[in-house]
Amino acid sequence: MTGYFSQYGKMPTDGTVAYRLDVGDFTQEDLDDAAGVIATESCDYIGDDAWIRVDGKTGNWLPVLVFDCSGHQETTDWMKESNILAEIGYYLADQLGIVGETGVTGQLTFDCPHCER
């Protein structure tokens, strides 16, 4: 899928990761295996692996962990209307140098783009 990425702030990223670890949606090992975290529209993906590329920032696909979802109809509507693929967690956004940027384009897939099938 091609579209836009938005971003989580630092405190929401930290709080959501702590909550999801506490309720067992994923493990610390899952986090350690990922380049960062993303939130998707659908809650069905929480705890799943995904891969993203951010135009102009990453040539290769980055493995990410889905750590949150829209949770509200208004957010779901906004994501759909704005072609928001996912919201990138603060630390990955910082690593990519896109904190605070808007109009960040890229791709998202849930099928490993470099794994043998």
C-alpha positions as CSV (number, residue, x, y, z in Angstrom):
1,M,0.0,0.0,0.0
2,T,1.2,3.5,-0.8
3,G,0.1,6.6,1.1
4,Y,1.1,8.8,4.0
5,F,2.5,8.3,7.5
6,S,1.7,10.4,10.5
7,Q,3.4,10.2,13.9
8,Y,3.0,9.6,17.5
9,G,4.5,11.9,20.1
10,K,7.1,10.6,22.6
11,M,4.7,10.3,25.6
12,P,1.9,8.5,23.7
13,T,4.5,6.1,22.2
14,D,6.0,5.4,25.7
15,G,2.6,5.0,27.3
16,T,1.1,2.8,24.6
17,V,4.2,0.5,24.5
18,A,4.1,0.1,28.3
19,Y,0.3,-0.6,28.2
20,R,0.6,-3.2,25.4
21,L,3.5,-5.0,27.2
22,D,1.5,-5.0,30.4
23,V,-1.6,-6.6,28.8
24,G,0.5,-9.0,26.8
25,D,-0.3,-7.8,23.3
26,F,3.4,-8.4,22.5
27,T,6.7,-9.1,24.3
28,Q,9.9,-7.1,24.7
29,E,11.5,-9.6,22.4
30,D,9.0,-8.6,19.7
31,L,9.9,-5.0,20.2
32,D,13.7,-5.7,20.1
33,D,13.2,-7.5,16.7
34,A,11.6,-4.4,15.1
35,A,13.1,-1.1,13.9
36,G,10.2,0.6,15.6
37,V,6.4,0.6,16.1
38,I,3.4,1.8,14.1
39,A,-0.3,2.2,14.7
40,T,-2.7,1.0,12.0
41,E,-6.4,1.8,11.4
42,S,-7.4,-1.8,12.3
43,C,-6.9,-3.2,15.8
44,D,-6.7,-6.7,14.3
45,Y,-3.0,-6.1,13.5
46,I,-1.8,-5.3,17.1
47,G,1.2,-7.5,17.8
48,D,1.8,-8.3,14.1
49,D,4.9,-7.6,12.1
50,A,4.7,-5.2,9.2
51,W,7.3,-3.5,6.9
52,I,7.5,0.1,5.9
53,R,9.5,2.3,3.5
54,V,9.5,6.0,4.0
55,D,10.2,7.9,0.7
56,G,13.5,9.7,0.8
57,K,14.5,8.2,4.1
58,T,14.6,4.4,3.7
59,G,15.6,2.4,0.6
60,N,15.1,-0.9,2.3
61,W,12.0,-2.2,4.0
62,L,12.1,-1.7,7.8
63,P,10.5,-4.3,10.0
64,V,8.0,-2.7,12.4
65,L,5.7,-4.0,15.1
66,V,2.0,-2.9,15.1
67,F,1.6,-1.5,18.6
68,D,-1.7,0.4,18.4
69,C,-4.8,1.2,16.3
70,S,-7.1,4.1,15.6
71,G,-9.5,3.2,18.4
72,H,-12.1,5.9,17.5
73,Q,-14.3,6.2,14.5
74,E,-13.2,9.8,13.9
75,T,-9.5,8.6,13.7
76,T,-10.5,5.8,11.4
77,D,-12.4,8.2,9.1
78,W,-9.4,10.6,9.1
79,M,-7.0,7.8,8.3
80,K,-9.1,6.6,5.4
81,E,-9.9,10.1,4.0
82,S,-6.3,11.2,4.2
83,N,-4.8,7.9,2.9
84,I,-2.9,7.5,6.2
85,L,-1.2,4.1,6.1
86,A,0.0,4.2,9.7
87,E,1.2,6.4,12.5
88,I,4.9,5.9,13.2
89,G,6.1,5.7,16.8
90,Y,8.1,8.6,18.1
91,Y,11.5,6.9,18.3
92,L,11.4,5.6,14.7
93,A,10.2,8.9,13.4
94,D,13.1,10.5,15.3
95,Q,15.6,8.0,13.8
96,L,14.3,8.8,10.4
97,G,14.5,12.5,10.9
98,I,10.8,13.1,10.3
99,V,9.5,14.3,13.7
100,G,6.9,17.0,13.1
101,E,6.9,16.6,9.3
102,T,3.7,16.4,7.5
103,G,3.1,14.8,4.1
104,V,5.5,11.9,4.7
105,T,4.9,9.4,2.0
106,G,5.8,5.8,1.8
107,Q,4.7,2.2,1.6
108,L,3.4,-0.4,4.1
109,T,3.0,-4.1,3.7
110,F,2.1,-7.0,6.0
111,D,3.8,-9.6,3.7
112,C,7.5,-9.8,4.3
113,P,9.0,-8.2,1.1
114,H,12.3,-10.1,1.3
115,C,11.3,-13.5,2.8
116,E,11.1,-16.7,0.9
117,R,7.6,-17.9,0.2
